[in-house]
Amino acid sequence: MKSRDLFEILVRENAGMVRGYLLTCVRDPGTVEDLVQESFLVAWRTLDRYDARRPFGPWIRGIATHLMLNHRRRSARSPLSFHESDALTHLDGAFERLRALPGDTFDEKLDALLNG
């Protein structure tokens, strides 16, 4: 299977998770969609840096976090009411626990969380 095909699978499997992650920190859904797309674009461009022995979710969330923090610095409209790095570390841990739930897709994992 070509790297492009594998990447398309990774996008389908992780886009909902990245969107949910960013929605916890960014209030504007349009900005979230832009950040999701930019996150996967950066991931595609830097795919050679991804260690395939490690889960893809934390790697793409790291890219999304970096882009989101850059966006917040540029816009500086609505500062967070908590310490960003502590909150983001906690949030990343919550998404890692969600990743461990049964199911192949983000939606299936959410269903397992809500109905489990």
DSSP file (Angstrom, degrees, kcal/mol; ACC not computed):
  #  RESIDUE AA STRUCTURE BP1 BP2  ACC     N-H-->O    O-->H-N    N-H-->O    O-->H-N    TCO  KAPPA ALPHA  PHI   PSI    X-CA   Y-CA   Z-CA
    1    1 A M              0   0    0      0, 0.0     2,-0.0     0, 0.0     0, 0.0   0.000 360.0 360.0 360.0 137.4    0.0    0.0    0.0
    2    2 A K     >  -     0   0    0      1,-0.1     4,-2.3     4,-0.0     5,-0.2  -0.326 360.0-115.8 -74.2 156.3    1.3    3.5   -0.9
    3    3 A S  H  > S+     0   0    0      1,-0.2     4,-2.5     2,-0.2     5,-0.2   0.844 116.7  57.5 -61.3 -32.9    2.1    6.1    1.7
    4    4 A R  H  > S+     0   0    0      2,-0.2     4,-2.2     1,-0.2    -1,-0.2   0.926 107.5  47.0 -63.1 -44.0   -0.7    8.3    0.2
    5    5 A D  H  > S+     0   0    0      2,-0.2     4,-1.7     1,-0.2    -2,-0.2   0.917 113.2  48.6 -63.7 -43.7   -3.2    5.5    0.8
    6    6 A L  H  X S+     0   0    0     -4,-2.3     4,-2.3     1,-0.2    -1,-0.2   0.898 110.2  51.9 -62.7 -40.1   -2.0    4.9    4.3
    7    7 A F  H  X S+     0   0    0     -4,-2.5     4,-2.5     1,-0.2    -1,-0.2   0.900 105.8  54.3 -64.7 -40.0   -2.2    8.6    5.1
    8    8 A E  H  X S+     0   0    0     -4,-2.2     4,-2.3     1,-0.2    -1,-0.2   0.889 108.9  49.3 -60.3 -39.0   -5.8    8.8    3.8
    9    9 A I  H  X S+     0   0    0     -4,-1.7     4,-2.5     2,-0.2    -2,-0.2   0.930 110.2  50.3 -65.0 -45.3   -6.7    6.0    6.2
   10   10 A L  H  X S+     0   0    0     -4,-2.3     4,-1.6     2,-0.2    -2,-0.2   0.879 110.1  51.0 -61.2 -38.2   -5.0    7.9    9.1
   11   11 A V  H  X S+     0   0    0     -4,-2.5     4,-2.4     2,-0.2     3,-0.3   0.953 111.3  46.9 -63.4 -49.6   -6.8   11.1    8.2
   12   12 A R  H  < S+     0   0    0     -4,-2.3     4,-0.4     1,-0.2    -2,-0.2   0.893 115.2  46.8 -59.8 -40.1  -10.2    9.3    8.2
   13   13 A E  H  < S+     0   0    0     -4,-2.5    93,-0.4     1,-0.2    -1,-0.2   0.770 124.5  29.6 -73.2 -25.7   -9.4    7.6   11.5
   14   14 A N  H  X S+     0   0    0     -4,-1.6     4,-2.5    -3,-0.3     5,-0.2   0.547  91.0  88.8-116.2  -9.6   -8.2   10.7   13.3
   15   15 A A  H  X S+     0   0    0     -4,-2.4     4,-2.6     1,-0.2     5,-0.2   0.912  92.1  48.5 -61.0 -44.0  -10.0   13.7   11.8
   16   16 A G  H  > S+     0   0    0     -4,-0.4     4,-2.7     1,-0.2    -1,-0.2   0.901 112.2  49.4 -62.3 -40.8  -12.9   13.5   14.3
   17   17 A M  H  > S+     0   0    0     -4,-0.2     4,-2.5     2,-0.2    -2,-0.2   0.920 112.1  47.1 -64.6 -44.4  -10.5   13.2   17.2
   18   18 A V  H  X S+     0   0    0     -4,-2.5     4,-2.6     2,-0.2     5,-0.2   0.915 112.7  50.4 -64.1 -42.3   -8.4   16.2   16.1
   19   19 A R  H  X S+     0   0    0     -4,-2.6     4,-2.3    -5,-0.2    -2,-0.2   0.936 112.3  46.7 -60.1 -48.1  -11.6   18.2   15.5
   20   20 A G  H  X S+     0   0    0     -4,-2.7     4,-0.9     1,-0.2    -2,-0.2   0.897 111.8  51.5 -61.6 -41.2  -12.9   17.4   19.0
   21   21 A Y  H >< S+     0   0    0     -4,-2.5     3,-0.7     1,-0.2     4,-0.3   0.935 112.7  44.4 -60.4 -48.5   -9.6   18.2   20.6
   22   22 A L  H >X S+     0   0    0     -4,-2.6     4,-2.2     1,-0.2     3,-1.7   0.848 104.8  63.0 -69.0 -33.6   -9.4   21.6   18.9
   23   23 A L  H 3< S+     0   0    0     -4,-2.3    -1,-0.2     1,-0.3    -2,-0.2   0.747  95.0  62.2 -63.7 -21.9  -13.0   22.4   19.8
   24   24 A T  T << S+     0   0    0     -4,-0.9    -1,-0.3    -3,-0.7    -2,-0.2   0.697 117.7  27.5 -74.1 -16.9  -12.1   22.2   23.4
   25   25 A C  T <4 S+     0   0    0     -3,-1.7     2,-0.5    -4,-0.3    -2,-0.2   0.609 116.4  56.8-118.3 -19.7   -9.7   25.1   23.0
   26   26 A V     <  -     0   0    0     -4,-2.2    -1,-0.2     1,-0.1     6,-0.1  -0.970  58.1-161.7-123.0 127.8  -11.1   27.2   20.1
   27   27 A R        +     0   0    0     -2,-0.5    -1,-0.1    -3,-0.1     3,-0.1   0.761  69.4  81.1 -81.4 -25.5  -14.6   28.6   20.1
   28   28 A D     >  -     0   0    0      1,-0.2     4,-2.2     2,-0.0     3,-0.3  -0.735  62.9-157.5 -90.7 114.4  -15.0   29.3   16.4
   29   29 A P  H  > S+     0   0    0      0, 0.0     4,-2.4     0, 0.0     5,-0.2   0.841  93.7  55.5 -58.9 -34.2  -16.0   26.2   14.4
   30   30 A G  H  > S+     0   0    0      2,-0.2     4,-2.1     1,-0.2     5,-0.1   0.908 108.2  47.7 -64.7 -41.5  -14.6   27.7   11.2
   31   31 A T  H  > S+     0   0    0     -3,-0.3     4,-2.6     2,-0.2    -1,-0.2   0.891 109.6  54.2 -64.6 -39.6  -11.2   28.3   12.8
   32   32 A V  H  X S+     0   0    0     -4,-2.2     4,-2.7     2,-0.2    -2,-0.2   0.933 107.8  49.3 -60.1 -45.7  -11.3   24.7   14.1
   33   33 A E  H  X S+     0   0    0     -4,-2.4     4,-2.4     1,-0.2    -1,-0.2   0.906 111.2  49.9 -61.7 -40.9  -11.9   23.4   10.5
   34   34 A D  H  X S+     0   0    0     -4,-2.1     4,-2.6     1,-0.2    -1,-0.2   0.920 112.3  47.5 -61.4 -42.8   -9.1   25.5    9.2
   35   35 A L  H  X S+     0   0    0     -4,-2.6     4,-2.5     2,-0.2    -2,-0.2   0.867 110.0  52.6 -68.2 -36.5   -6.8   24.2   12.0
   36   36 A V  H  X S+     0   0    0     -4,-2.7     4,-2.1     2,-0.2     5,-0.2   0.956 112.8  44.5 -61.8 -49.7   -7.8   20.6   11.3
   37   37 A Q  H  X S+     0   0    0     -4,-2.4     4,-2.0     1,-0.2    -2,-0.2   0.916 114.3  48.8 -61.6 -43.0   -7.0   20.9    7.6
   38   38 A E  H  X S+     0   0    0     -4,-2.6     4,-2.7    -5,-0.2    -1,-0.2   0.879 107.7  56.2 -65.0 -36.7   -3.7   22.7    8.4
   39   39 A S  H  X S+     0   0    0     -4,-2.5     4,-2.4     1,-0.2    -1,-0.2   0.929 110.9  42.7 -60.3 -46.1   -2.8   20.0   10.9
   40   40 A F  H  X S+     0   0    0     -4,-2.1     4,-2.4     2,-0.2    -1,-0.2   0.823 112.0  54.6 -72.8 -29.7   -3.1   17.2    8.3
   41   41 A L  H  X S+     0   0    0     -4,-2.0     4,-2.3    -5,-0.2    -2,-0.2   0.933 110.7  45.5 -65.7 -45.1   -1.4   19.3    5.7
   42   42 A V  H  X S+     0   0    0     -4,-2.7     4,-1.9     2,-0.2    -2,-0.2   0.914 112.0  52.8 -62.1 -42.8    1.6   19.8    8.0
   43   43 A A  H  < S+     0   0    0     -4,-2.4    -2,-0.2    -5,-0.2    -1,-0.2   0.917 109.6  48.5 -59.8 -43.0    1.5   16.1    8.9
   44   44 A W  H >< S+     0   0    0     -4,-2.4     3,-1.0     1,-0.2    -1,-0.2   0.923 112.5  48.2 -62.1 -44.0    1.5   15.2    5.1
   45   45 A R  H 3< S+     0   0    0     -4,-2.3     3,-0.2     1,-0.2    -1,-0.2   0.786 121.1  35.9 -68.7 -26.5    4.5   17.5    4.5
   46   46 A T  T >< S+     0   0    0     -4,-1.9     3,-2.6    -5,-0.2     4,-0.5   0.092  76.4 123.3-114.0  21.5    6.4   16.2    7.5
   47   47 A L  G X   +     0   0    0     -3,-1.0     3,-1.2     1,-0.3    -1,-0.1   0.776  66.2  67.8 -56.1 -28.0    5.4   12.5    7.2
   48   48 A D  G 3  S+     0   0    0      1,-0.3    -1,-0.3    -3,-0.2    -2,-0.1   0.692  96.7  55.2 -67.2 -16.5    9.0   11.5    7.0
   49   49 A R  G <  S+     0   0    0     -3,-2.6     2,-0.3    -6,-0.2    -1,-0.3   0.586  84.5 104.0 -89.1 -12.0    9.4   12.6   10.6
   50   50 A Y    <   -     0   0    0     -3,-1.2     2,-0.9    -4,-0.5     6,-0.1  -0.558  68.4-139.9 -75.5 130.0    6.6   10.4   11.9
   51   51 A D    >   -     0   0    0     -2,-0.3     3,-2.4     1,-0.1     8,-0.1  -0.807   9.3-158.6 -90.1 103.8    7.8    7.3   13.7
   52   52 A A  T 3  S+     0   0    0     -2,-0.9    -1,-0.1     1,-0.3     4,-0.1   0.602  86.5  70.1 -63.5 -11.5    5.4    4.6   12.5
   53   53 A R  T 3  S+     0   0    0      2,-0.1    -1,-0.3     3,-0.0     3,-0.0   0.614  95.3  66.3 -78.6 -11.0    6.2    2.5   15.6
   54   54 A R  S <  S-     0   0    0     -3,-2.4     2,-0.0     1,-0.1     5,-0.0  -0.731 101.4 -86.7-108.7 157.5    4.3    5.0   17.7
   55   55 A P     >  -     0   0    0      0, 0.0     4,-0.7     0, 0.0    -4,-0.1  -0.333  27.8-141.1 -63.5 144.6    0.6    5.9   17.6
   56   56 A F  H  > S+     0   0    0      1,-0.2     4,-2.6     2,-0.2     5,-0.3   0.838  90.2  71.6 -74.0 -34.7   -0.4    8.5   15.1
   57   57 A G  H  > S+     0   0    0      1,-0.2     4,-2.5     2,-0.2     5,-0.2   0.904  98.3  44.4 -53.1 -53.4   -3.0   10.3   17.4
   58   58 A P  H  > S+     0   0    0      0, 0.0     4,-1.9     0, 0.0    -1,-0.2   0.866 113.6  52.7 -61.9 -33.7   -0.5   11.9   19.8
   59   59 A W  H  X S+     0   0    0     -4,-0.7     4,-1.8     2,-0.2    -2,-0.2   0.944 112.3  42.6 -66.7 -47.5    1.7   13.0   16.9
   60   60 A I  H  X S+     0   0    0     -4,-2.6     4,-2.6     1,-0.2    -1,-0.2   0.854 112.7  54.1 -70.4 -32.9   -1.2   14.7   15.0
   61   61 A R  H  X S+     0   0    0     -4,-2.5     4,-2.8    -5,-0.3    -1,-0.2   0.872 105.9  54.1 -65.8 -35.2   -2.5   16.2   18.2
   62   62 A G  H  X S+     0   0    0     -4,-1.9     4,-2.2    -5,-0.2    -2,-0.2   0.913 109.9  46.2 -62.9 -41.9    1.0   17.7   18.8
   63   63 A I  H  X S+     0   0    0     -4,-1.8     4,-2.3     2,-0.2    -2,-0.2   0.939 113.8  48.5 -63.8 -46.5    0.9   19.3   15.4
   64   64 A A  H  X S+     0   0    0     -4,-2.6     4,-2.7     1,-0.2    -2,-0.2   0.885 110.3  52.2 -62.3 -39.2   -2.7   20.6   16.0
   65   65 A T  H  X S+     0   0    0     -4,-2.8     4,-2.8     2,-0.2     5,-0.2   0.938 109.3  49.1 -61.9 -47.0   -1.6   21.9   19.5
   66   66 A H  H  X S+     0   0    0     -4,-2.2     4,-2.2     1,-0.2    -2,-0.2   0.928 114.1  45.2 -58.6 -46.7    1.3   23.8   17.9
   67   67 A L  H  X S+     0   0    0     -4,-2.3     4,-2.4     2,-0.2    -1,-0.2   0.892 113.0  50.8 -65.5 -40.2   -0.9   25.3   15.2
   68   68 A M  H  X S+     0   0    0     -4,-2.7     4,-2.6     2,-0.2    -2,-0.2   0.914 110.6  48.3 -64.9 -43.2   -3.7   26.2   17.7
   69   69 A L  H  X S+     0   0    0     -4,-2.8     4,-2.3     2,-0.2    -1,-0.2   0.894 111.5  50.5 -65.4 -39.1   -1.2   27.9   20.1
   70   70 A N  H  X S+     0   0    0     -4,-2.2     4,-2.3    -5,-0.2    -1,-0.2   0.917 110.7  49.7 -62.4 -42.3    0.2   29.9   17.2
   71   71 A H  H  X S+     0   0    0     -4,-2.4     4,-2.8     1,-0.2     5,-0.3   0.925 110.5  49.7 -61.5 -44.6   -3.3   30.9   16.1
   72   72 A R  H  X S+     0   0    0     -4,-2.6     4,-3.0     1,-0.2    -1,-0.2   0.893 110.6  50.1 -63.6 -39.8   -4.1   32.0   19.7
   73   73 A R  H  < S+     0   0    0     -4,-2.3    -1,-0.2     2,-0.2    -2,-0.2   0.915 113.2  46.4 -64.9 -41.6   -0.9   34.1   19.9
   74   74 A R  H  < S+     0   0    0     -4,-2.3    -2,-0.2    -5,-0.2    -1,-0.2   0.918 121.7  35.3 -66.9 -43.2   -1.7   35.8   16.6
   75   75 A S  H  < S-     0   0    0     -4,-2.8    -2,-0.2    -5,-0.2    -3,-0.2   0.875  75.9-179.8 -81.9 -36.6   -5.3   36.5   17.4
   76   76 A A     <  +     0   0    0     -4,-3.0    -3,-0.1    -5,-0.3    -4,-0.1   0.764  39.6 124.7  42.5  34.1   -4.7   37.3   21.1
   77   77 A R  S    S+     0   0    0      1,-0.2    -1,-0.1    -5,-0.2    -5,-0.1   0.900  71.2  24.0 -86.8 -45.0   -8.5   37.9   21.4
   78   78 A S  S    S-     0   0    0     -6,-0.1    -1,-0.2     0, 0.0    -2,-0.1  -0.791  74.9-155.3-130.1  90.6   -9.6   35.5   24.1
   79   79 A P        -     0   0    0      0, 0.0     2,-0.1     0, 0.0    -6,-0.0  -0.295  28.5-106.9 -62.7 146.9   -6.9   34.5   26.6
   80   80 A L        -     0   0    0      1,-0.1     4,-0.1     2,-0.1   -55,-0.0  -0.406  15.2-136.0 -71.6 151.5   -7.4   31.2   28.3
   81   81 A S  S    S+     0   0    0     -2,-0.1     2,-0.3     2,-0.1    -1,-0.1   0.207  84.5  52.3 -94.0  16.3   -8.4   31.3   31.9
   82   82 A F  S    S-     0   0    0      0, 0.0     2,-0.6     0, 0.0    -2,-0.1  -0.911 103.7 -78.5-141.7 167.8   -6.0   28.5   32.8
   83   83 A H     >  -     0   0    0     -2,-0.3     4,-2.3     1,-0.2     5,-0.2  -0.606  43.6-146.5 -72.7 116.4   -2.4   27.6   32.3
   84   84 A E  H  > S+     0   0    0     -2,-0.6     4,-2.9     1,-0.2     5,-0.3   0.877  90.3  48.6 -56.5 -48.2   -2.2   26.5   28.7
   85   85 A S  H  > S+     0   0    0      1,-0.2     4,-2.1     2,-0.2    -1,-0.2   0.908 113.8  46.3 -66.3 -40.4    0.5   23.8   29.0
   86   86 A D  H  > S+     0   0    0      2,-0.2     4,-2.2     1,-0.2    -1,-0.2   0.929 115.7  46.3 -64.1 -44.6   -1.0   22.1   32.0
   87   87 A A  H  X S+     0   0    0     -4,-2.3     4,-2.7     1,-0.2    -2,-0.2   0.910 113.4  48.4 -65.0 -42.2   -4.5   22.1   30.5
   88   88 A L  H  X S+     0   0    0     -4,-2.9     4,-2.5    -5,-0.2    -1,-0.2   0.860 110.1  51.8 -69.2 -34.6   -3.2   20.8   27.2
   89   89 A T  H  X S+     0   0    0     -4,-2.1     4,-2.0    -5,-0.3    -1,-0.2   0.925 112.7  45.9 -63.9 -44.4   -1.2   18.1   28.8
   90   90 A H  H  X S+     0   0    0     -4,-2.2     4,-2.0     2,-0.2    -2,-0.2   0.920 113.4  49.5 -63.1 -44.8   -4.3   17.0   30.8
   91   91 A L  H  X S+     0   0    0     -4,-2.7     4,-2.1     1,-0.2    -2,-0.2   0.898 108.7  52.0 -62.6 -42.4   -6.4   17.2   27.6
   92   92 A D  H  X S+     0   0    0     -4,-2.5     4,-1.9     1,-0.2    -1,-0.2   0.900 108.4  52.2 -62.2 -40.1   -3.9   15.1   25.6
   93   93 A G  H  X S+     0   0    0     -4,-2.0     4,-2.2     2,-0.2    -1,-0.2   0.890 107.3  52.2 -62.3 -39.2   -4.0   12.5   28.3
   94   94 A A  H  X S+     0   0    0     -4,-2.0     4,-2.0     1,-0.2    -1,-0.2   0.899 109.7  48.8 -63.8 -40.4   -7.8   12.4   28.2
   95   95 A F  H  X S+     0   0    0     -4,-2.1     4,-2.0     2,-0.2    -1,-0.2   0.830 108.7  53.9 -69.8 -30.9   -7.7   11.8   24.4
   96   96 A E  H  X S+     0   0    0     -4,-1.9     4,-1.2     2,-0.2    -2,-0.2   0.901 108.4  49.1 -67.2 -40.3   -5.1    9.1   24.9
   97   97 A R  H  < S+     0   0    0     -4,-2.2     4,-0.4     1,-0.2     3,-0.3   0.894 110.5  51.4 -64.4 -38.1   -7.4    7.3   27.3
   98   98 A L  H >< S+     0   0    0     -4,-2.0     3,-1.5     1,-0.2    -2,-0.2   0.894 103.8  58.0 -63.9 -39.5  -10.2    7.7   24.7
   99   99 A R  H 3< S+     0   0    0     -4,-2.0    -1,-0.2     1,-0.3    -2,-0.2   0.820  99.9  58.9 -59.5 -31.3   -7.9    6.2   22.1
  100  100 A A  T 3< S+     0   0    0     -4,-1.2    -1,-0.3    -3,-0.3    -2,-0.2   0.603  85.2 101.7 -77.4 -11.0   -7.6    3.0   24.2
  101  101 A L  S <  S-     0   0    0     -3,-1.5     8,-0.1    -4,-0.4     9,-0.1  -0.302  87.4 -87.3 -69.9 158.2  -11.4    2.4   24.2
  102  102 A P  S    S+     0   0    0      0, 0.0    10,-0.3     0, 0.0    -1,-0.1  -0.319  84.1  74.2 -64.5 149.4  -12.9   -0.3   21.9
  103  103 A G        -     0   0    0     -3,-0.1     6,-0.0     1,-0.1     3,-0.0  -0.290  68.9-120.8 124.4 152.8  -13.7    0.8   18.4
  104  104 A D  S    S+     0   0    0     -2,-0.1     2,-0.2     5,-0.0    -1,-0.1   0.768  90.6  48.6 -94.1 -30.0  -12.0    1.7   15.2
  105  105 A T  S  > S-     0   0    0      1,-0.1     4,-2.2   -91,-0.0     5,-0.2  -0.679  86.1-112.7-111.0 164.7  -13.2    5.2   14.6
  106  106 A F  H  > S+     0   0    0    -93,-0.4     4,-2.3    -2,-0.2     5,-0.2   0.905 119.1  52.5 -59.3 -42.3  -13.4    8.2   16.9
  107  107 A D  H  > S+     0   0    0      1,-0.2     4,-2.4     2,-0.2    -1,-0.2   0.895 108.2  50.3 -62.4 -40.7  -17.2    8.0   16.8
  108  108 A E  H  > S+     0   0    0      2,-0.2     4,-2.2     1,-0.2    -1,-0.2   0.892 110.3  50.1 -64.2 -38.9  -17.1    4.4   17.9
  109  109 A K  H  X S+     0   0    0     -4,-2.2     4,-2.1     2,-0.2    -2,-0.2   0.891 109.7  50.7 -66.5 -39.4  -14.8    5.2   20.7
  110  110 A L  H  X S+     0   0    0     -4,-2.3     4,-2.8     2,-0.2     5,-0.2   0.915 109.5  51.0 -62.1 -43.0  -17.2    8.0   21.8
  111  111 A D  H  X S+     0   0    0     -4,-2.4     4,-2.7     1,-0.2     5,-0.2   0.911 109.2  50.8 -59.5 -42.7  -20.1    5.6   21.7
  112  112 A A  H  X S+     0   0    0     -4,-2.2     4,-1.1   -10,-0.3    -1,-0.2   0.891 112.4  47.4 -62.5 -39.2  -18.1    3.2   23.9
  113  113 A L  H  < S+     0   0    0     -4,-2.1    -2,-0.2     2,-0.2    -1,-0.2   0.928 117.1  41.4 -67.0 -45.3  -17.4    5.9   26.4
  114  114 A L  H  < S+     0   0    0     -4,-2.8    -2,-0.2     1,-0.2    -1,-0.2   0.818 126.9  31.8 -74.3 -31.3  -21.0    7.1   26.5
  115  115 A N  H  <        0   0    0     -4,-2.7    -1,-0.2    -5,-0.2    -2,-0.2   0.424 360.0 360.0-106.4  -0.9  -22.6    3.7   26.6
  116  116 A G     <        0   0    0     -4,-1.1    -1,-0.2    -5,-0.2    -2,-0.1   0.467 360.0 360.0 -87.9 360.0  -19.9    1.8   28.4
